[in-house]
């Protein structure tokens, strides 16, 4: 059981990073947290991977104060590796397919959304820590007992999209450039990822774990 939990945690985080990189590649917007990171990256002149570590460290501080239960193996992998996995995946895809067609990009939107949600469900269910960002919605859900995780996740996702968009525009970028990080894919993810994660928990991750 312990080995299965570890495998679910590691696969969930690293493969999830690849799907986040895919979101960036198809340019219909990235997932909400990546939208926030991209907005901050437009303002702060350091590498995306390094900035990702810094922002996660800030969220880690919140999680340590609010509920240390959510800090574990997956948290550490998420903090120190995920940003680089996203960056590597994006650059690799750009090298392989420099000019993806509109049809391919449209097809890849639900693939990226479902992949991100399924991988998030894997490491959340494995219960060996979660990403510092996931911890925020989970902690809110436990604090506000009447508010299900899906709604807490929608709340945090929408806030991330708004903050990321504002920072991106303040950096001097145009609204047209903004659609690359806050587009249709971002909106779909913000409102669908929480419910899809809950569905994956029940129908995929918990049965896989043997619950």
VONU-985694 format. One record per residue: residue in three letters; residue number from 1; x negated, y, z of N, C-alpha, C in turn. Coordinates in Angstrom, 3 decimals. Layout:
// residues N
  type  seq     neast    nnorth       nup    caeast   canorth      caup     ceast    cnorth       cup
   ala  NUM         X         Y         Z         X         Y         Z         X         Y         Z
...
***
This chain:
// residues 211
  type  seq     neast    nnorth       nup    caeast   canorth      caup     ceast    cnorth       cup
   unk    1    -0.835    -1.209     0.000     0.000     0.000     0.000    -0.872     1.263     0.000
   unk    2    -1.952     1.240     0.821    -2.837     2.397     0.894    -3.505     2.655    -0.445
   unk    3    -3.962     1.570    -1.109    -4.605     1.707    -2.417    -3.635     2.295    -3.432
   unk    4    -2.385     1.842    -3.388    -1.375     2.341    -4.316    -1.124     3.829    -4.084
   unk    5    -1.089     4.228    -2.832    -0.902     5.648    -2.514    -2.051     6.489    -3.072
   unk    6    -3.280     6.000    -2.904    -4.457     6.735    -3.387    -4.407     6.874    -4.904
   unk    7    -4.087     5.776    -5.591    -4.013     5.805    -7.049    -2.925     6.763    -7.526
   unk    8    -1.783     6.750    -6.849    -0.697     7.659    -7.216    -1.100     9.114    -7.006
   unk    9    -1.822     9.378    -5.919    -2.265    10.745    -5.623    -3.247    11.248    -6.667
   unk   10    -4.277    10.436    -6.928    -5.325    10.849    -7.867    -4.757    11.003    -9.273
   unk   11    -3.980    10.009    -9.732    -3.391    10.072   -11.074    -2.420    11.244   -11.183
   unk   12    -1.610    11.437   -10.147    -0.624    12.513   -10.176    -1.269    13.876   -10.345
   unk   13    -2.366    14.115    -9.620    -3.021    15.422    -9.683    -3.771    15.609   -11.002
   unk   14    -4.624    14.651   -11.359    -5.476    14.826   -12.537    -4.694    14.780   -13.850
   unk   15    -3.779    13.821   -13.974    -2.966    13.763   -15.194    -2.021    14.962   -15.241
   unk   16    -1.548    15.382   -14.073    -0.721    16.583   -14.021    -1.483    17.799   -14.541
   unk   17    -2.783    17.870   -14.238    -3.616    18.957   -14.753    -3.688    18.949   -16.265
   unk   18    -3.709    17.748   -16.839    -3.726    17.636   -18.298    -2.424    18.169   -18.899
   unk   19    -1.302    17.873   -18.255    -0.024    18.383   -18.755     0.057    19.898   -18.597
   unk   20    -0.554    20.439   -17.539    -0.597    21.889   -17.374    -1.423    22.518   -18.495
   unk   21    -2.533    21.856   -18.863    -3.334    22.326   -19.989    -2.566    22.245   -21.293
   unk   22    -1.732    21.207   -21.428    -0.876    21.063   -22.611     0.107    22.217   -22.697
   unk   23     0.674    22.604   -21.561     1.593    23.741   -21.523     0.909    24.998   -22.056
   unk   24    -0.335    25.181   -21.621    -1.092    26.355   -22.054    -1.333    26.299   -23.561
   unk   25    -1.590    25.110   -24.070    -1.913    24.925   -25.485    -0.727    25.223   -26.400
   unk   26     0.478    24.786   -26.025     1.626    24.961   -26.921     2.143    26.397   -26.936
   unk   27     1.668    27.212   -25.994     1.906    28.666   -26.016     3.375    29.069   -26.050
   unk   28     4.213    28.305   -25.360     5.588    28.734   -25.106     5.714    29.127   -23.639
   unk   29     4.595    29.468   -23.062     4.548    29.755   -21.642     3.979    28.566   -20.886
   unk   30     3.364    28.844   -19.759     2.802    27.785   -18.927     3.752    27.525   -17.763
   unk   31     3.414    26.562   -16.890     4.264    26.326   -15.720     4.180    27.536   -14.797
   unk   32     5.149    27.731   -13.901     5.223    28.955   -13.098     3.969    29.296   -12.304
   unk   33     3.351    28.311   -11.632     2.154    28.640   -10.856     1.004    29.028   -11.777
   unk   34     0.879    28.329   -12.921    -0.153    28.700   -13.884     0.121    30.095   -14.453
   unk   35     1.392    30.469   -14.543     1.751    31.814   -14.991     1.192    32.848   -14.013
   unk   36     1.360    32.569   -12.731     0.821    33.475   -11.719    -0.699    33.533   -11.792
   unk   37    -1.350    32.357   -11.925    -2.813    32.314   -11.992    -3.309    33.051   -13.232
   unk   38    -2.624    32.868   -14.368    -3.021    33.567   -15.590    -2.858    35.075   -15.456
   unk   39    -1.795    35.495   -14.785    -1.599    36.923   -14.552    -2.708    37.495   -13.698
   unk   40    -3.075    36.764   -12.649    -4.174    37.203   -11.781    -5.499    37.166   -12.538
   unk   41    -5.666    36.150   -13.401    -6.896    36.009   -14.177    -7.087    37.182   -15.130
   unk   42    -5.978    37.723   -15.654    -6.056    38.874   -16.554    -6.547    40.121   -15.810
   unk   43    -6.339    40.146   -14.495    -6.750    41.290   -13.682    -8.143    41.122   -13.084
   unk   44    -8.543    39.847   -12.862    -9.798    39.573   -12.154   -10.788    38.897   -13.103
   unk   45   -11.932    39.494   -13.368   -12.876    38.979   -14.376   -13.780    37.842   -13.880
   unk   46   -13.189    36.727   -13.496   -13.956    35.531   -13.164   -13.326    34.359   -13.906
   unk   47   -13.998    33.195   -13.912   -13.472    32.065   -14.669   -12.145    31.591   -14.084
   unk   48   -11.326    31.029   -14.961   -10.008    30.543   -14.551   -10.136    29.501   -13.446
   unk   49   -11.070    28.553   -13.615   -11.247    27.482   -12.630   -11.614    28.006   -11.261
   unk   50   -12.524    28.989   -11.229   -12.961    29.568    -9.950   -11.823    30.322    -9.284
   unk   51   -11.084    31.094   -10.073    -9.949    31.836    -9.524    -8.907    30.882    -8.972
   unk   52    -8.695    29.764    -9.651    -7.732    28.761    -9.201    -8.098    28.255    -7.814
   unk   53    -9.395    28.022    -7.592    -9.864    27.554    -6.285    -9.587    28.606    -5.210
   unk   54    -9.851    29.858    -5.535    -9.662    30.945    -4.560    -8.189    31.080    -4.168
   unk   55    -7.304    31.081    -5.159    -5.875    31.227    -4.876    -5.341    30.042    -4.074
   unk   56    -5.838    28.854    -4.403    -5.425    27.675    -3.641    -5.927    27.725    -2.211
   unk   57    -7.087    28.318    -1.995    -7.614    28.448    -0.643    -6.706    29.347     0.201
   unk   58    -6.160    30.381    -0.422    -5.233    31.269     0.286    -3.950    30.529     0.653
   unk   59    -3.435    29.749    -0.287    -2.228    28.965    -0.001    -2.514    27.879     1.031
   unk   60    -3.744    27.353     1.005    -4.131    26.338     1.986    -4.053    26.899     3.401
   unk   61    -4.470    28.142     3.561    -4.404    28.783     4.872    -2.972    28.822     5.380
   unk   62    -2.035    29.164     4.475    -0.614    29.177     4.846    -0.149    27.786     5.262
   unk   63    -0.531    26.765     4.470    -0.093    25.400     4.757    -0.665    24.894     6.086
   unk   64    -1.915    25.242     6.370    -2.541    24.816     7.625    -1.822    25.415     8.831
   unk   65    -1.366    26.637     8.672    -0.661    27.304     9.773     0.760    26.752     9.917
   unk   66     1.434    26.538     8.771     2.845    26.143     8.804     3.059    24.655     9.050
   unk   67     2.304    23.794     8.364     2.500    22.343     8.509     1.298    21.601     7.910
   unk   68     0.403    21.136     8.743    -0.823    20.484     8.268    -0.563    19.108     7.654
   unk   69     0.626    18.584     7.843     0.960    17.267     7.316     0.760    17.189     5.803
   unk   70     0.940    18.308     5.114     0.876    18.302     3.659    -0.545    18.464     3.113
   unk   71    -1.517    18.553     3.982    -2.904    18.689     3.554    -3.584    17.323     3.594
   unk   72    -4.139    16.890     2.455    -4.780    15.576     2.394    -5.605    15.429     1.135
   unk   73    -5.773    14.187     0.695    -6.589    13.878    -0.477    -6.146    14.651    -1.712
   unk   74    -4.854    14.600    -2.006    -4.352    15.271    -3.209    -4.578    16.774    -3.149
   unk   75    -4.537    17.339    -1.942    -4.754    18.776    -1.776    -6.165    19.157    -2.194
   unk   76    -7.143    18.366    -1.742    -8.545    18.656    -2.044    -8.833    18.511    -3.539
   unk   77    -8.293    17.452    -4.150    -8.487    17.242    -5.591    -7.865    18.406    -6.356
   unk   78    -6.678    18.811    -5.919    -5.968    19.907    -6.558    -6.756    21.203    -6.487
   unk   79    -7.324    21.486    -5.330    -8.038    22.733    -5.122    -9.316    22.829    -5.937
   unk   80   -10.094    21.750    -5.934   -11.442    21.842    -6.485   -11.607    21.281    -7.897
   unk   81   -10.616    20.560    -8.403   -10.759    19.959    -9.726    -9.689    20.383   -10.725
   unk   82    -8.476    20.643   -10.238    -7.356    20.831   -11.165    -7.567    21.987   -12.135
   unk   83    -8.063    23.110   -11.640    -8.279    24.265   -12.513    -9.206    23.944   -13.669
   unk   84   -10.246    23.170   -13.386   -11.198    22.801   -14.422   -10.608    21.781   -15.392
   unk   85    -9.730    20.901   -14.882    -9.052    19.935   -15.759    -8.133    20.671   -16.730
   unk   86    -7.400    21.647   -16.222    -6.508    22.457   -17.071    -7.323    23.157   -18.158
   unk   87    -8.417    23.789   -17.745    -9.258    24.537   -18.671    -9.865    23.614   -19.732
   unk   88   -10.364    22.458   -19.307   -10.977    21.502   -20.231    -9.955    20.953   -21.224
   unk   89    -8.760    20.609   -20.719    -7.705    20.065   -21.586    -7.287    21.086   -22.637
   unk   90    -7.111    22.315   -22.208    -6.705    23.379   -23.131    -7.737    23.575   -24.242
   unk   91    -8.996    23.673   -23.868   -10.054    23.897   -24.858   -10.203    22.700   -25.798
   unk   92   -10.034    21.492   -25.248   -10.135    20.287   -26.073    -9.017    20.239   -27.103
   unk   93    -7.796    20.524   -26.681    -6.657    20.516   -27.596    -6.798    21.591   -28.682
   unk   94    -7.310    22.759   -28.286    -7.522    23.830   -29.264    -8.559    23.411   -30.303
   unk   95    -9.567    22.644   -29.861   -10.581    22.167   -30.783   -10.048    21.102   -31.726
   unk   96    -9.175    20.244   -31.202    -8.614    19.161   -32.016    -7.538    19.650   -32.975
   unk   97    -6.695    20.571   -32.483    -5.579    21.092   -33.313    -5.609    22.626   -33.226
   unk   98    -6.442    23.263   -34.028    -6.604    24.729   -33.938    -5.322    25.515   -34.212
   unk   99    -4.465    24.986   -35.088    -3.241    25.718   -35.455    -2.035    24.774   -35.430
   unk  100    -1.515    24.462   -34.241    -0.367    23.547   -34.150     0.871    24.157   -34.797
   unk  101     1.643    23.326   -35.481     2.864    23.808   -36.124     3.926    24.124   -35.082
   unk  102     4.908    24.918   -35.487     6.018    25.256   -34.599     6.768    24.001   -34.172
   unk  103     6.976    23.079   -35.112     7.708    21.846   -34.808     6.989    21.040   -33.734
   unk  104     5.655    20.934   -33.850     4.875    20.189   -32.855     4.963    20.854   -31.500
   unk  105     4.874    22.163   -31.465     4.935    22.901   -30.195     6.288    22.702   -29.516
   unk  106     7.377    22.738   -30.321     8.722    22.549   -29.768     8.869    21.155   -29.165
   unk  107     8.367    20.152   -29.869     8.449    18.767   -29.394     7.656    18.586   -28.098
   unk  108     6.542    19.288   -27.971     5.668    19.110   -26.811     6.168    19.807   -25.542
   unk  109     7.118    20.738   -25.680     7.641    21.425   -24.480     8.277    20.443   -23.490
   unk  110     9.269    19.621   -23.896     9.839    18.673   -22.933     8.843    17.616   -22.482
   unk  111     7.886    17.259   -23.351     6.848    16.289   -22.963     6.035    16.846   -21.799
   unk  112     5.611    18.100   -21.928     4.815    18.734   -20.875     5.626    18.895   -19.588
   unk  113     6.896    19.295   -19.716     7.754    19.482   -18.546     7.971    18.175   -17.799
   unk  114     8.333    17.124   -18.533     8.582    15.829   -17.898     7.291    15.253   -17.315
   unk  115     6.181    15.440   -18.029     4.907    14.938   -17.530     4.482    15.619   -16.241
   unk  116     4.595    16.931   -16.209     4.261    17.682   -14.998     5.133    17.254   -13.815
   unk  117     6.416    17.125   -14.064     7.349    16.750   -13.002     7.076    15.342   -12.483
   unk  118     6.862    14.399   -13.406     6.604    13.013   -13.010     5.318    12.902   -12.205
   unk  119     4.279    13.611   -12.641     2.998    13.553   -11.923     3.104    14.226   -10.551
   unk  120     3.858    15.323   -10.497     4.081    15.977    -9.208     4.825    15.051    -8.260
   unk  121     5.803    14.349    -8.781     6.558    13.395    -7.980     5.671    12.279    -7.446
   unk  122     4.722    11.815    -8.268     3.831    10.733    -7.849     3.051    11.095    -6.601
   unk  123     2.378    12.263    -6.635     1.532    12.554    -5.474     2.313    13.081    -4.276
   unk  124     3.489    13.653    -4.518     4.327    14.050    -3.380     4.819    12.809    -2.644
   unk  125     5.261    11.795    -3.398     5.769    10.557    -2.804     4.653     9.758    -2.151
   unk  126     3.440     9.793    -2.724     2.308     9.068    -2.145     1.996     9.553    -0.730
   unk  127     2.348    10.809    -0.435     2.232    11.370     0.917     0.793    11.370     1.439
   unk  128    -0.149    11.668     0.531    -1.547    11.841     0.953    -1.972    13.277     0.674
   unk  129    -1.072    14.166     0.966    -1.312    15.576     0.688    -0.663    15.977    -0.622
   unk  130    -0.386    17.246    -0.757     0.173    17.792    -2.000    -0.624    19.035    -2.356
   unk  131    -0.368    19.571    -3.543    -1.032    20.825    -3.897    -0.569    21.903    -2.921
   unk  132    -1.419    22.878    -2.724    -1.061    23.945    -1.785     0.194    24.675    -2.253
   unk  133     0.402    24.736    -3.573     1.606    25.379    -4.098     2.850    24.543    -3.823
   unk  134     2.773    23.238    -4.045     3.896    22.353    -3.740     4.251    22.408    -2.260
   unk  135     3.232    22.553    -1.425     3.457    22.582     0.024     4.370    23.724     0.424
   unk  136     4.283    24.844    -0.290     5.104    26.011     0.055     6.588    25.669    -0.035
   unk  137     7.014    25.074    -1.174     8.431    24.725    -1.349     8.858    23.646    -0.356
   unk  138     7.979    22.673    -0.097     8.310    21.599     0.841     8.463    22.136     2.267
   unk  139     7.594    23.043     2.642     7.662    23.637     3.992     8.921    24.485     4.137
   unk  140     9.243    25.255     3.103    10.474    26.054     3.136    11.688    25.144     3.268
   unk  141    11.680    24.033     2.516    12.802    23.092     2.555    12.975    22.497     3.950
   unk  142    11.871    22.189     4.604    11.956    21.621     5.952    12.338    22.670     6.982
   unk  143    11.937    23.899     6.740    12.254    24.981     7.673    13.721    25.383     7.565
   unk  144    14.182    25.493     6.322    15.593    25.806     6.067    16.291    24.490     5.762
   unk  145    16.732    23.789     6.789    17.221    22.420     6.656    18.392    22.264     5.681
   unk  146    19.139    23.313     5.481    20.302    23.214     4.602    19.946    23.458     3.135
   unk  147    18.676    23.801     2.855    18.267    24.120     1.492    17.430    22.976     0.923
   unk  148    17.943    22.293    -0.097    17.241    21.155    -0.680    15.974    21.596    -1.382
   unk  149    15.042    20.654    -1.544    13.753    20.940    -2.165    13.921    21.569    -3.545
   unk  150    14.852    21.060    -4.342    15.002    21.558    -5.712    15.255    23.058    -5.742
   unk  151    16.044    23.555    -4.786    16.349    24.980    -4.772    15.169    25.805    -4.239
   unk  152    14.456    25.238    -3.273    13.258    25.919    -2.759    12.207    26.019    -3.859
   unk  153    12.103    24.960    -4.665    11.130    24.975    -5.753    11.512    25.993    -6.826
   unk  154    12.796    26.087    -7.125    13.248    27.094    -8.090    12.902    28.490    -7.578
   unk  155    13.113    28.723    -6.282    12.814    30.021    -5.674    11.339    30.380    -5.830
   unk  156    10.447    29.456    -5.437     9.003    29.749    -5.514     8.554    29.880    -6.972
   unk  157     9.141    29.078    -7.860     8.767    29.149    -9.275     9.149    30.498    -9.887
   unk  158    10.354    30.963    -9.584    10.812    32.244   -10.138     9.939    33.386    -9.617
   unk  159     9.585    33.347    -8.342     8.713    34.384    -7.769     7.356    34.389    -8.475
   unk  160     6.798    33.191    -8.730     5.511    33.089    -9.405     5.569    33.670   -10.816
   unk  161     6.638    33.376   -11.535     6.790    33.890   -12.900     6.851    35.419   -12.886
   unk  162     7.614    35.976   -11.958     7.741    37.435   -11.881     6.414    38.092   -11.522
   unk  163     5.720    37.555   -10.515     4.439    38.121   -10.106     3.398    38.009   -11.220
   unk  164     3.325    36.825   -11.839     2.357    36.620   -12.909     2.600    37.557   -14.079
   unk  165     3.873    37.754   -14.427     4.219    38.623   -15.553     3.833    40.064   -15.264
   unk  166     4.118    40.521   -14.064     3.786    41.902   -13.691     2.276    42.123   -13.707
   unk  167     1.513    41.205   -13.123     0.054    41.335   -13.111    -0.515    41.323   -14.530
   unk  168     0.029    40.458   -15.369    -0.444    40.348   -16.746    -0.238    41.664   -17.496
   unk  169     0.928    42.268   -17.334     1.222    43.526   -18.015     0.409    44.683   -17.441
   unk  170     0.187    44.663   -16.129    -0.611    45.717   -15.498    -2.067    45.686   -15.949
   unk  171    -2.506    44.516   -16.415    -3.899    44.393   -16.872    -4.104    45.029   -18.246
   unk  172    -3.010    45.487   -18.864    -3.120    46.129   -20.163    -2.651    45.262   -21.311
   unk  173    -2.161    44.063   -21.011    -1.666    43.161   -22.051    -0.286    43.632   -22.541
   unk  174     0.084    43.169   -23.723     1.376    43.554   -24.311     2.446    42.508   -23.996
   unk  175     3.702    42.882   -24.236     4.809    41.944   -24.035     4.684    40.749   -24.978
   unk  176     4.161    40.982   -26.184     3.975    39.886   -27.128     2.944    38.886   -26.597
   unk  177     1.874    39.391   -26.003     0.866    38.511   -25.415     1.415    37.785   -24.196
   unk  178     2.330    38.444   -23.485     2.922    37.851   -22.290     3.669    36.562   -22.600
   unk  179     4.268    36.468   -23.793     5.052    35.276   -24.130     4.202    34.005   -24.162
   unk  180     2.876    34.155   -24.248     2.001    32.986   -24.250     1.939    32.327   -22.879
   unk  181     2.165    33.108   -21.807     2.121    32.528   -20.462     3.490    32.515   -19.785
   unk  182     4.400    33.379   -20.235     5.743    33.430   -19.635     6.773    33.399   -20.746
   unk  183     6.962    32.217   -21.328     7.896    32.071   -22.434     9.037    31.133   -22.097
   unk  184     9.604    30.564   -23.138    10.740    29.651   -22.967    10.359    28.457   -22.097
   unk  185     9.153    27.923   -22.329     8.699    26.777   -21.536     8.597    27.097   -20.064
   unk  186     8.159    28.314   -19.757     8.033    28.752   -18.364     9.392    28.822   -17.683
   unk  187    10.365    29.403   -18.383    11.715    29.536   -17.827    12.332    28.157   -17.593
   unk  188    12.187    27.273   -18.578    12.713    25.914   -18.427    12.091    25.215   -17.223
   unk  189    10.782    25.388   -17.075    10.084    24.755   -15.955    10.537    25.323   -14.620
   unk  190    10.682    26.641   -14.563    11.075    27.293   -13.308    12.417    26.782   -12.793
   unk  191    13.360    26.523   -13.708    14.692    26.108   -13.287    14.924    24.597   -13.333
   unk  192    14.027    23.872   -13.990    14.248    22.424   -14.152    13.267    21.548   -13.380
   unk  193    12.083    22.065   -13.070    11.054    21.203   -12.498    11.449    20.642   -11.135
   unk  194    12.031    21.480   -10.276    12.462    21.006    -8.963    13.459    19.859    -9.062
   unk  195    14.558    20.028    -9.825    15.522    18.936    -9.985    14.913    17.690   -10.621
   unk  196    14.021    17.870   -11.623    13.418    16.706   -12.281    12.488    15.962   -11.319
   unk  197    11.751    16.694   -10.494    10.886    16.048    -9.492    11.735    15.204    -8.546
   unk  198    12.869    15.747    -8.089    13.753    14.988    -7.194    14.256    13.719    -7.877
   unk  199    14.608    13.816    -9.162    15.070    12.642    -9.902    13.944    11.609   -10.015
   unk  200    12.747    12.060   -10.320    11.600    11.152   -10.437    11.266    10.504    -9.097
   unk  201    11.420    11.252    -8.017    11.187    10.678    -6.686    12.072     9.449    -6.470
   unk  202    13.351     9.622    -6.798    14.330     8.569    -6.531    14.218     7.388    -7.488
   unk  203    13.976     7.664    -8.761    14.059     6.610    -9.776    12.701     6.044   -10.228
   unk  204    11.604     6.758    -9.934    10.300     6.277   -10.393     9.317     6.109    -9.242
   unk  205     9.010     7.190    -8.539     7.916     7.176    -7.570     8.188     6.299    -6.346
   unk  206     9.381     6.438    -5.746     9.680     5.617    -4.560     9.763     4.125    -4.902
   unk  207    10.418     3.735    -6.011    10.383     2.325    -6.400     8.959     1.844    -6.686
   unk  208     8.135     2.692    -7.291     6.748     2.316    -7.588     5.954     2.085    -6.311
   unk  209     6.261     2.878    -5.299     5.567     2.740    -4.022     6.119     1.571    -3.221
   unk  210     7.293     1.089    -3.613     7.883    -0.035    -2.902     8.874     0.393    -1.847
   unk  211     9.295     1.691    -1.908    10.273     2.173    -0.938    11.680     1.884    -1.457
***
